[in-house]
Amino acid sequence: MSAEFEYEVFDFPEVKPGPEKPLVLGPAGEVFNFLQTGESNGGKYLFSKLTVPPHVGPPPHIHHRTDEWFYAPNGGFSIFMGPNEFPDLDVTPGDGAPKETLTMLPMRPKELLYVPRNYTHAFVNTSSVNQEMWLVWTPDTPESSILPYFMNAGKVVTSKEDVEEPEFLSRIRLVSMARDYGINQSADFWDFVQTVVEDRPDWLPSDRRGALLKLMHDEIEAHGQ
C-alpha cells in the first residue's frame, strides 16, 4: 500500500461558464459539463466538470497534443500514471515499447495532479457514489482540441436530467476515433499495462498549480470575472 504523503490543498478559481457550455454523455455513463472552451478564451484551455459514476473511469490512454490537470473537490478518485514518455503516436506500451508500470495515486479532497502530454494515464472513481472530477486541458486550439472527440464519441445532451444509458457504440468510438485527435486510447486497462504499484514515485511531476492559476487568471482578468 502507498504511504501517506503530505499534499497542499488547491483552491480552484471560480470560472464563469462560457457561452457554449456543451453537455456530453460519455461511454461509461459519465457526464462532461464543458464550462470553458478555447472558443471563449483564445485557445488557452478546455475546462470540464465531470460527473463520474462509482467504479467508472477511462482505460489508460496518452494525449499527444494537450497537457492535463485533474482536480478532485471531494476526493474519491485514483489516478494511474506511467513514468515513460511516448511522443510517437505510432508507438504505444505493448506495441513497439514495453508495457507500463503504472503508479496508483489516491486523490484526496481538493487535491490537484498534473499529467504532461505523451504520458500514459487513467483514472477511476473508487467510491460508491457519483463523484466530480474537474479537468483542464491546454491548449484548446482548433488543431489541438479534444472537445470534438468527446462530442463525436459520446452523445450531446440538453441537461443532466435527460441523461439515459450511454450508447454501446460510444465505447467503440472512444477507441476508434482517438488517433484522429492525437490520442492513443486503450480498449482495456491491461492493454498498455504490465503491473500497478502504489508507492509514490520520485519521478511524479509537480502539480504546476502556478501555471494553471496563471492560465485561468489571465482569462478571468480579461473578462472581468
N, C-alpha and C positions, 0 to 999 in steps of 0.2 A: 504494500500500500504506500501511496505517496505521503511524505512527511508534511506536516502542517507548515505553511510558509506565510510570511507577512505579505500583505498587499495594501496598496494605498487606494482607498475609496475614490472613485471618479464621479464628480458631479457633472452629469451630462448637460450641456447647454440647452436651453429651451429653443426649439426650432419651429418657426412658423411654417405651416404647410404651404407648399406651392400651389399654383392653380390647377395642376394636372391631377395629382392625388390618385393614381390608379390603384385599384384593389385587386389582387390576384390570388386565386386559389391554386396552391401548389400540388404536386403529385401525391403527397402523403397526407393531405388534409391541412397543411399549414397555410396561413393566410398572410400575404405580404401587403402591408399598408405603406405604399411609397409616398412619403411626405415631402421629399425634395428630390428633384432630378436635375441633371445638367442643363436642361432647357431653361430652368428658372434661376440657376446660379452660375451661369457662364461656363458650364462644363466641369466644374470643380469636383462635384461628388454626387453620389446617389445615396439616399437615406431611406431606410425602411424600418418600421416597427413590425416585427414578425411574430405572429401568434402560433405557437407550436404545440400540438397535442402531446400527451405523455408518450415517452419512448420513441419519439419520431425525430428524424434529422436526416440530412443528405449523406449518402455514402462519400468516401474520400474522393476529393477532386482537386484540380490545380487550375488556378486562374493565371493566365499569361498576360493579361492587359490591365489588370487592376490590383491594387493593394486593398486590404480589408481590415476593418475594425469590428470587434464583437463586444457588445456590452450587455450584461445580464442585470437588469434593475433589481430582480428578486433572487438571483442565483438560479439553481435548478438545472443547470446545463453542465455538460462536459465537452471541452474542445479536444480534438485529436490533431496533433501536428507532427510532421516529419522534419528531420534535420537537413535533408538534402534538397538542393536546388535543381529544378528541371526546366531549363529555359527553352528547350526544344519541344514543340507541340507534338512531334513525331516520336518522342522518347518518353515513356511512362514507366513507373515502377512495375516490374514484372514483364515489360516488353521493351527490350533494349537497355534495361538497367535492373539492378536487383530490387526486389520488393522492399518496402519501407518498414522500419521500426517506428511506430507512432507513439508519441507520449500522450497520455490522457491527463488533461488538466481540468479538474472540477472548478467551476466558476462560482464564486460567492457573490452575495448581493453587491451591486454597484461596482463590479469588477470589470476592467477593460483589458482586452487582449488584442494583439495586432499580428496579422499574418501577411507578410510581403507576397507579392506576386511570385509565381513559379515554385511555390512550396505546397506540398500535399497537406490537406486539412479536411476535417469533418467536424460535425457537432451533433449532439443528441440531447433532447430533453430527458433527463434522468429521473424526473419526479413523476408523481402520479396525477398531476393536474396540468392544465394548459399553462404555458409559461411564455413570457415575452422575451425575445432576443432583439436587440436593436443593432442594425447592420449599416455600416458606411463603407461604400466602395469609392475609390478615387483612382484616376479621374473618371468623369462620366461624359465623355465627348461622343459624337456620332461614331467615331472609329473604335472606341473602347467600351461603350455602354453595354451592360448585360441586362438592362431593363427589357429590351425586346425578347431576349432569351426567356426570361420568366413569363412574359406575356404570351409568347407563342407556345411554350411548352406547357404552361398551365392554362388557367381559364380566368378571364377578366370577369369580375362580379361587381354588382352595384352596391352591395352592403354586406356586412358580416352576417346579418340575419338571413340573407339569401343563399348562404353557402350550403352546398349539398355535398354528397360524396364526390371525391375527385374522380375524374375520368381515368380509366385504366390506361388509355393511350398517353396520358401525361407522363407516366413513368418511362415509357419508351422514348417519347420526345425529349425528355430531360437528358438522356444519353445521346440519342442520335443527332440532336441539334447542337450539342455542346461545342464541337470543334468550330462551327461557324462563328462562334462568339469568343474564340480564343480560350476555350476551357477543355481540359481533359476530365471527363466525368465517368467514374467507375459505376458499373451496374450493381455491384455487390461490395460490401465492406472489405472483403478479403482479396478482391481483385488486385489492389495496389499494396496490400499489407501482409507482411510476414508475421509480425507479432506486435503486441501493445505493452508498453511499460508505464509505470505510474510514479516514477521518481522524477521530480522537477529537474530538467536538464540545465547545464551551464550555457548551452547554445540558444536558449529561448530568447527571441527578440524582445527588446523593450516595448512597452505599450505605445510609445510615441504620442503620448497624450498632448504634448505641446504642439505637435504638428496637426493633430486633429482639432484642437481648440483654435489654432490659427486659421485652419481651413474653414471652419464653420463661423468663427468670429468675424472674419473679413466679410463674409456674406451677410451676417446679421447686421453689421455696422452699415453696409452698403444699402440695406433696405429698411433701416431704422427699426429693426425688431427689438 
